[in-house]
Amino acid sequence: MKQLCLLLCAAITLSACQTTPSPDSRFASLPVSSQPHATGPFSALPRVEPLYPIEEAKAGGEGCATIEYVVTPDYQLHDIVSRDFSSRFFAREAKAAILKWQWQQLPAGLLTEPVKLQTRFEFCLENGEGRCAAEQLNARTQCRGDDLLPVVGLRVLVRR
């Protein structure tokens, strides 16, 4: 009897998982737009730069995070996903920044259907030699994406 009860519970759980749509199923087939923010319809979007993760700054870490997300015609964000990242700290800060962008300040009617976008955040520690310029970052990235947003930080020295 106990085995039958367990089997019944497992079957109910599995069937519920199969019938419940995943949160991104509405936009799963949507292709990623190739239009970068700087030249496309979102060029007027006020984009807040992410914070440089303190964990990475202390360690002298540099890297990237490519975030993919869907914007609907009413400027709601859906399916924010880290596609590429060299550190979970970079991915965390990049996602947080996208949520702070002022989407509602864009003109109404800019979009007629949802659009899937990708933004590549390049985290770089500047040493005063211009090594964090966009051209330099494009040459040494590990992440994909044409919409580049450099995030420049300074190394934090911790004295003990």
HELIX and SHEET records of a PDB file:
HELIX    1   1 LYS A    2  THR A   19  1                                  18    
HELIX    2   2 ILE A   54  ALA A   59  1                                   6    
HELIX    3   3 ARG A   88  LYS A  100  1                                  13    
HELIX    4   4 TRP A  103  GLN A  105  5                                   3    
HELIX    5   5 ALA A  134  ALA A  139  1                                   6    
SHEET    1   A 4 LEU A  77  PHE A  85  0                                        
SHEET    2   A 4 GLY A  63  VAL A  71 -1                                        
SHEET    3   A 4 VAL A 115  LEU A 125 -1                                        
SHEET    4   A 4 LEU A 148  GLY A 153  1                                        
END                                                                             
